[in-house]
Amino acid sequence: MSLKRTFVKFRNSGFRKFIRQHSKYAPILFFTGGFIFDTLTLGRIDRTYDLTILCSHMTSLTIVLYLYNLADDGKWKNTFLERFEEYFPLAIQFFFGGLSSAYVIYFSRSVSLSKTISFFVILLALLFANEILKKRISNKYLQFSVYFFISFTFFTFMIPVIFKEMNSTVFIISGLVSLSITLLLITIIYRKSPSTQEEIRLGKLIGIIITMYITINLFYYFNLIPPVPLALDAGMVAHNIEKVDNKYVVTYERDDWYVFWRDHRIEFIQQPNENVYVFTSIFAPTEIKKSVIHRWKAYNTQTESWDITDEIGYNITGGRNEGFRGYTFKENVSPGLWKVDVITDDGLLIGVIDFEIITDPNLKPKRLVKRTF
């Protein structure tokens, strides 16, 4: 079949007719399609398949953004790309949806989002912002702002996996790579597209991007961004932990059935002279090595602040599907509110485990169970 006949067949296809008849809902369908596709197929950020999909999404998004922004200038007139111009915004929606959902999937691996919820909410907002995007995808300020945010997140995942290192320097490098690529793309489009020159002020757009860059770095500095790609797979306060045949047998109190978002009780009923254990399982991509610290904190009712009582560390090596396991424990623990910050050796917050210690001789631990990790 000749190339010309193929294009004629495509032009008269039912798919094209369907898109034109349902143009109002096509963007949300493509955005949702990208979300569902990645939800069903992605699992581990360090799998070859996941890396291939994410890299192809990011590369394709960059190319389609370039093609879309030059289409208004007639750059693709009398070329084979002209036939596909109406699909450029739909492709952008698909890749926005796919990449946003991938980040939500990876971030949601963590059982503790209490300190990083603001960044997680931004990712969720991208997923549900389609009603705005489908009507204003032509707004170049919005378009490139979303692109930069997605690009920044992409490189904060990708570069640590590639270089098998995770620290503040790697995060800064990831941000600078994203910033450079975004500004390069904007500059190329601006120089080649007269319509873009009429629609935007280059200084204003660059100012928006740099402001976003500074804001994200401030989020990181104040521990409002989780140290991706590390994630807290499991974390709980326990009555006993034993290591048997390279497995951890954890004895803990199971919460009520209707508390579906958490398996363990946060009200820890302590028996006389009983140690208090905290167990964590941390996901880390293959070959990433990191020191992890359990920072034990007790709430001081007099000063209404948290006092650090202990910092106990251990090392992790990534690659295990169920996460790298470890635990710490304390003796002679006083009753009251406690929390354990799970942090890296350079102070990045992976998660927080909150609990309350109750010492009452008339109470016994509730629904004690043993679980193997």
C-alpha positions in Angstrom: 0.0 0.0 0.0 1.4 3.4 -1.0 2.0 6.2 1.5 -0.5 8.4 -0.2 -3.2 5.7 0.1 -2.4 5.2 3.7 -3.0 8.9 4.4 -6.2 8.9 2.5 -7.4 5.9 4.5 -6.5 7.6 7.7 -8.2 10.8 6.7 -11.4 8.9 6.1 -11.1 6.6 9.1 -13.7 6.1 11.8 -11.2 7.2 14.4 -10.8 10.6 12.9 -14.6 11.0 12.5 -15.1 10.0 16.1 -12.5 12.5 17.3 -14.2 15.3 15.4 -17.7 14.4 16.5 -16.6 14.3 20.1 -14.0 17.0 20.1 -15.4 18.5 23.3 -14.5 15.3 25.3 -11.5 14.1 23.3 -8.9 15.8 25.5 -10.2 14.3 28.7 -10.3 10.9 27.1 -6.7 11.1 26.0 -5.6 12.5 29.4 -7.5 9.6 31.1 -6.1 7.2 28.6 -2.5 8.2 29.5 -3.4 7.9 33.2 -4.9 4.4 32.8 -2.1 3.1 30.6 0.6 4.0 33.1 -1.4 2.9 36.1 -1.8 -0.6 34.6 1.7 -1.0 33.3 4.1 0.8 35.6 5.5 -0.7 38.8 9.2 0.0 39.7 11.0 3.1 38.6 14.2 1.1 38.1 12.7 -1.5 35.8 13.8 -1.3 32.2 10.2 -1.2 31.0 9.3 1.7 33.3 12.4 3.6 32.3 11.7 3.1 28.6 8.0 4.2 28.9 8.8 7.3 31.0 11.7 8.3 28.7 9.6 7.8 25.6 6.7 9.8 27.1 9.0 12.7 28.0 10.8 12.7 24.7 7.5 12.5 22.8 5.9 15.3 24.9 8.9 17.6 24.1 8.7 16.8 20.3 4.9 17.3 20.2 5.1 20.6 22.1 7.5 21.8 19.5 5.3 20.6 16.6 2.2 22.1 18.1 3.6 25.5 18.8 4.9 25.9 15.2 1.7 24.6 13.6 0.0 28.0 13.8 2.8 29.5 11.7 2.1 27.0 8.8 5.4 25.3 9.3 3.9 21.9 8.5 1.8 23.0 5.6 2.1 20.7 2.6 4.0 18.1 4.7 2.7 14.8 6.0 2.6 16.4 9.5 -0.2 18.7 8.4 -2.7 15.8 8.5 -1.9 15.2 12.2 -2.0 18.8 13.4 -5.5 18.4 15.0 -4.1 15.6 17.1 -1.1 17.5 18.6 -3.1 18.8 21.6 -4.6 15.4 22.2 -1.1 13.8 22.2 0.0 16.5 24.7 -2.9 15.6 26.9 -2.0 11.9 26.7 1.6 12.5 27.7 0.6 15.0 30.5 -1.7 12.3 31.8 0.7 9.5 31.5 3.6 11.3 33.2 1.5 12.8 35.9 -0.1 9.5 36.8 3.3 7.8 36.9 4.6 10.3 39.5 1.5 9.8 41.6 2.0 6.1 41.4 5.6 6.3 42.6 4.9 8.9 45.3 1.9 7.0 46.6 4.2 4.0 47.4 5.1 5.9 50.6 2.9 5.1 53.6 3.7 8.5 55.1 2.8 11.6 53.2 2.2 13.8 56.2 5.3 16.0 55.6 5.2 15.8 51.8 1.5 16.1 51.1 1.7 19.6 49.5 3.9 18.3 46.7 1.7 15.2 46.3 -1.4 17.5 46.1 0.3 19.3 43.2 0.6 16.0 41.4 -3.0 15.2 42.0 -4.0 18.6 40.8 -2.3 17.9 37.5 -4.4 14.8 37.1 -7.7 16.7 37.7 -6.7 19.9 36.0 -7.8 18.6 32.6 -11.0 20.7 32.5 -8.7 23.7 32.5 -6.1 22.3 30.3 -8.4 21.1 27.5 -9.8 24.6 27.1 -6.5 26.5 27.6 -3.9 24.2 26.3 -3.1 26.9 23.7 -2.1 29.2 26.6 1.6 29.0 26.3 2.3 30.3 29.8 0.3 27.4 31.2 1.6 25.0 28.7 5.2 25.5 29.5 4.7 25.8 33.2 3.1 22.4 33.3 5.8 21.0 31.1 8.6 22.4 33.4 6.9 20.9 36.5 6.6 17.5 34.8 10.1 17.7 33.4 11.5 18.6 36.9 9.8 15.6 38.5 10.9 13.4 35.6 14.6 14.1 36.2 14.4 13.9 40.0 13.3 10.3 39.5 15.5 9.5 36.5 18.9 10.9 37.3 19.2 9.1 40.8 18.3 5.8 39.1 20.8 6.3 36.3 23.7 7.4 38.5 22.7 5.2 41.4 23.1 8.1 43.9 20.6 10.1 45.9 21.5 13.3 47.7 21.0 17.0 47.6 23.6 17.5 44.9 21.8 15.0 42.6 18.5 16.8 43.2 20.1 20.2 42.3 21.6 18.7 39.2 18.2 17.2 38.2 16.6 20.6 38.6 19.3 22.3 36.5 19.0 19.8 33.7 15.2 20.3 33.7 15.5 24.0 33.7 18.1 24.0 30.9 16.0 21.8 28.7 12.8 23.8 29.3 14.5 27.1 28.6 16.2 25.7 25.5 12.8 24.4 24.2 11.1 27.8 24.9 13.9 29.7 23.2 13.9 27.5 20.1 10.1 27.8 19.7 10.2 31.5 20.3 12.8 32.1 17.7 11.1 30.0 15.0 7.5 30.9 15.7 6.2 34.4 14.9 2.8 33.6 16.4 4.5 32.7 19.7 6.4 36.0 19.7 3.0 37.8 19.4 1.3 35.7 22.1 3.9 35.9 24.9 6.6 38.0 26.4 9.7 35.9 26.6 11.0 37.6 29.8 7.7 37.0 31.6 7.6 33.3 30.7 11.2 32.7 31.7 10.5 34.6 35.0 7.6 32.2 35.7 9.8 29.1 35.0 12.6 30.4 37.2 10.1 31.3 40.0 8.8 27.7 39.8 12.4 26.4 40.0 13.1 28.4 43.1 9.8 27.4 44.7 10.4 23.7 44.1 13.9 24.0 45.6 12.5 25.7 48.7 10.0 22.8 49.0 12.9 20.5 48.9 14.9 22.5 51.5 12.0 22.4 54.0 11.4 18.7 53.4 8.1 19.3 51.6 9.2 17.1 48.7 9.9 13.4 49.4 13.4 12.2 48.5 12.4 10.3 45.4 13.0 7.7 44.3 13.2 6.5 48.0 9.8 5.6 49.5 8.6 4.3 52.8 6.7 1.0 51.8 5.8 0.1 55.4 6.2 1.6 58.8 4.7 0.7 62.2 5.2 0.6 65.9 5.5 -3.0 67.2 5.7 -5.1 70.4 8.4 -7.5 69.1 10.5 -8.1 66.1 12.4 -11.3 65.3 14.7 -12.1 62.4 14.1 -15.6 61.1 15.8 -17.0 57.9 16.4 -13.5 56.6 12.8 -12.5 57.2 11.4 -10.2 59.8 8.5 -11.4 62.0 6.8 -8.4 63.4 4.3 -8.6 66.3 2.0 -5.6 66.4 -1.6 -4.5 67.2 -3.9 -4.5 64.2 -6.3 -1.6 63.9 -10.1 -1.8 63.6 -11.4 -3.2 60.3 -12.8 0.2 59.2 -9.4 1.9 59.4 -8.7 0.8 55.8 -5.8 3.2 55.2 -3.6 1.8 58.0 -2.9 -1.8 59.2 -1.5 -1.1 62.7 -2.9 0.7 65.7 -1.2 4.0 66.6 -2.4 3.6 70.3 0.4 1.3 71.6 -0.6 -0.4 74.9 2.7 -1.0 76.6 3.2 -3.8 79.1 5.6 -3.4 82.1 9.3 -3.3 81.1 8.4 -3.9 77.5 10.6 -2.5 74.7 9.0 -0.4 71.9 10.0 -1.3 68.4 9.6 0.7 65.1 9.8 -1.3 61.9 10.3 0.2 58.4 10.6 -1.1 54.9 12.0 1.3 52.5 11.9 1.0 48.7 15.1 2.0 46.9 16.0 1.4 43.2 18.6 -1.2 42.5 22.2 -0.4 43.6 21.3 2.8 45.4 22.9 2.6 48.8 21.9 4.9 51.7 22.2 5.3 55.4 18.8 5.6 57.2 18.2 7.1 60.6 15.3 6.6 63.0 14.9 9.9 64.9 12.8 9.2 68.0 10.9 12.2 69.3 8.7 12.6 72.4 6.1 15.3 72.8 6.9 17.6 75.7 3.6 18.8 77.1 5.2 21.6 79.1 7.0 23.2 76.2 4.5 22.0 73.6 7.3 20.9 71.3 9.0 17.6 70.2 12.2 16.6 72.0 14.7 14.4 70.1 15.5 11.4 72.4 17.6 9.2 70.1 18.9 8.9 66.6 19.6 5.3 65.5 20.8 4.5 62.0 21.3 1.5 59.7 22.2 1.1 56.0 20.0 0.1 53.1 20.8 -1.3 49.6 18.1 -1.0 47.0 16.7 -3.5 44.6 14.4 -5.6 46.8 10.8 -5.5 45.5 9.2 -5.5 49.0 11.6 -2.8 50.3 14.7 -2.9 52.4 13.8 -3.7 56.0 15.2 -2.5 59.3 14.1 -1.6 62.8 15.1 0.2 66.0 13.9 -0.1 69.5 13.9 1.8 72.8 13.8 0.7 76.5 12.2 2.5 79.4 9.9 4.6 77.1 7.6 7.1 78.9 3.9 7.3 78.0 2.6 10.0 75.7 2.8 11.0 72.1 5.8 9.8 70.1 6.9 9.9 66.5 9.8 8.5 64.6 11.2 10.5 61.6 12.7 8.2 59.0 15.4 10.3 57.4 18.5 9.8 55.3 22.0 10.6 56.6 21.9 14.0 54.9 18.6 14.9 56.5 16.0 14.1 53.8 12.7 13.0 55.2 11.4 9.7 53.9 8.4 9.3 56.2 7.0 9.8 59.7 5.6 7.1 62.1 3.3 8.6 64.7 2.0 6.7 67.8 0.9 7.1 71.4 2.3 5.0 74.2 -0.3 4.0 76.8 0.8 2.5 80.1 -2.2 1.1 82.0 -1.9 -2.1 84.0 -5.6 -2.8 83.4 -5.2 -2.7 79.6 -3.9 -5.5 77.3 -2.7 -5.1 73.7 -5.6 -5.4 71.2 -5.7 -7.8 68.3 -2.1 -8.8 68.4 -0.9 -10.3 65.1 2.3 -11.5 63.6 3.3 -10.5 60.1 6.3 -11.6 58.1 8.2 -9.1 56.0 
